[in-house]
Amino acid sequence: MKTLNNFLFQDRDLTHDVYLRSLHRITQVYLFLMLLVFPFYSTNCYFHILRDRRNFFLCVTGVYLSGLLLTLLCRIPREERGVIRQRCRLMKTDWLLLIFLCSATVGMILSGNVKVVFFGTDGRYQGLLMWVLYGITYFCISRFWHMNLVPIHLFLLGGIISSVWGITDFFGMDIFGWIGRVKPEQQTMFSSSYGNINTYTAAILLVAGVSAGMTVFAGTMPRKGADGAGSCHNTCSRILYPAVFFVSVLALIYGRSDNAALGLMMLFLVLPYWSWRTSGGLQAYCMLLECVVVALSCSGLSLSACPDLPVDVTGSILLNLSQFHSYYSLPILLCLTFLMYWSSRHEDGSWKYGSLCVRIFYCLIACLALTGAGLIAMAFAGRDFSSVPMIGRYFVMTDAWGAHRGYIWRAALEEYRHLNWLQKCFGTGLETFGNLMRSIRYEDMIRSTGVFFDSPHNEFLQYLVAAGLLGCCALFIWVFSCCARVLRSGKNGISSACAAGILAYFAASFVNISVPITQAIVIVLMGMMMASYVDIEEKAS
């Protein structure tokens, strides 16, 4: 029983007083439920999955907050609450989240339909109620959780299960019978325990980002002492974390969503800033690249061996890329292996050219970004790129672009310009985008696309319309400033890994929608990510 207690709560290294330890234990149990149970909870397979996950979050979070409140009021003496109040002081980034919530509240009042906006019943259930609970959850986790590896390992365990489940769905196994209950013409749109393949891709990107971050940043985590536990960290860094990353990349490839390419691209653009400065980080980065190349090769070989798959494999950029693996796999793997061998010769971990290589890399990325912006501008000006192989279709800027995302993005921006100045600032109310489009553009949308969009399939546009310019800017500046604050320091491996996963998720959110299935996990990871800064500020004061 003592071993189980240590595994669940990691009390050995908790340096806070006994009262904070109680709050940490409650939070640790909550993280277990949210990171390992929540991703699989459903009462009826894919039917009502959004509502089921919303209800699970509401119930578990309600019990969690009640437990914290009872502990604070009943167990902790009044004279001992000074430490709690000290930890509960707002950080600078917290004010941005409060600004978003205030903007969303004003938008709800302006909408004229307070009940719908509060509960989010006309959309995907992420009304003001959910966002208030998101904010409270983030605050409590960041203040009362002491950083340890157990929740990260639970999250990666759940990610492995979801990834393997999704891979088997790609090959038509349907091991749990969920897809068999869906209409035949819609079965290819669902995967794993997350439902829609875009939601599934967003969730697996979180797993890929966290496992990649743990691979690179494991060396920065606090050691457990000289009793041999340090070697366990090295084993996880060299074997277990890359293995999780490899399986998650396979799942992303078989998920058939182009959103995965955006997330992986962001991940490999962010990691060099910290990983290339040491030889160990460079080796980890090369290992992650090797995992991607091997995953593409494996998927390409599987497509050749199974030509009669029940899904369409021609529409995904990663699956298309995997079919050409024989041309690039071996040369890239040889180069990466040589680079790993060369960097391993720096036994002291230093690499004097690291900073220079980082600067050169980001200069090249800036040049490529400017080139891409120029190509997009040329596409909007009427230049035809349809004849360019593999990527040409992504530069054909019409209403049909990105499964009609071109139309709905244009419609969202046009309708935003037509709002009054108060609505432009504070929004029309959370989860009201569908009602807005239905009342103004329903017939035009059906005529142009054949379907009705109740979301712009772009989180930035979604919150620009729903929460206004003020709320949208506050929300995303909060997310990116927290991630930048953590990654700039590079002092804590768990925080940095969470930041890597969150950035990969938000890169894909540029062409995706926000739903409780993934947003709740993002908020939990945000709280875990910022917990280290609360500890640092407490020690400094």
Secondary structure, 3 states (H helix, E strand, C coil): CHHHHHHHHCHHHCCCCHHHHHHHHHHHHHHHHHHHHHHHCCCCCCCCHHHHHHHHHHHHHHHHHHHHHHHHHHHCCHHHCHHHHHHCCCCHHHHHHHHHHHHHHHHHHHHCCHHHHHHCCCCCCCCHHHHHHHHHHHHHHHHHCCCCCHHHHHHHHHHHHHHHHHHHHHCCCCCCCCHHHCCHHHHHHEECCCEEHHHHHHHHHHHHHHHHHHHHHHHHCCCCCCCCHHHHHHHHHHHHHHHHHHHHHHHHHHCCCCHHHHHHHHHHHHCHHHHCCEHHHHHHHHHHHHHHHHHHHHHHHHHHHCCCCCCCCCCCHHHHHHCCHHHHHHHHHHHHHHHHHHHHCCCCCECCCHHHHHHHHHHHHHHHHHHHHHHHHHHHCCCCCCCCCCCHHHHCCCCCHHHHHHHHHHHHHHHHHCCCHHHHHHCCCCCCHHHHHHHHCHHHHHHHHCCCCCCCCCHHHHHHHHHHHHHHHHHHHHHHHHHHHHHHHCCCHHHHHHHHHHHHHHHHHHHCCCCHHHHHHHHHHHHHHHHHHHHHHHHHC
